[in-house]
């Protein structure tokens, strides 16, 4: 009986040991967390760490908040560098749906639209990106092609990062003869879920205003826009 009990306890210890391991963790002041093996300890010149995917990152001492060694599960995705880097050029491509709100003229705005948008931008720093966007929006009987400037603000870039956006431009009615389009503007917020430094999923909800003229009829309208997509 003692032999069986001892064997059982050793098995539990082995399973626990397999499921947990020690790993170096570098916490950066900008919110990123990098996990792996330190190959150059932190000193006045900085630190180097190799991730579980064999990527090597070098950071200056001024970028580092603290360094720790923590227990990590083998199957924990957080062993990877999981925060979208928020540097340089970026693209955000989304699918959206706009719910008509308010009124158009004397009638309720019951018109919805489907949209696909892509924004090519540049992170001027980790918290702000500026870009130019283009899209195609289907309003049932007609389409608009919006061209606009886009700004996004990220209070902090973590694995789940909130953001706020604003855009301003013009919706072109070039696909229909009697559709003039007009000023467009939007504001809202969302969440970004990082997969790795080069990829994140995004979802947002915001207010959208669109001027439009069909023939001699003004159809200026407001919408509640829901969008989902990817950032890379």
Secondary structure, 3 states (H helix, E strand, C coil): CHHHHHHHHHHHHHHHHHHEEEEEEEEECCCCEEEEEEEEEEECCEEEEEECCCCEEEECHHHEEEEEEEEEECCCHHHCCCCCCCCEEEEEEEEEEEEEECEECCEECCCCEEEEEEEEEEECCCCEEEEEEEEEEECCCCEEEEEEEEEEECCCCCCEEEEEEEEEEEEECCCCCCECEEEEEEEEEEEEEEEECCEEEEEEEEEEEECCEECCEECCEEEEEEEEEEEC
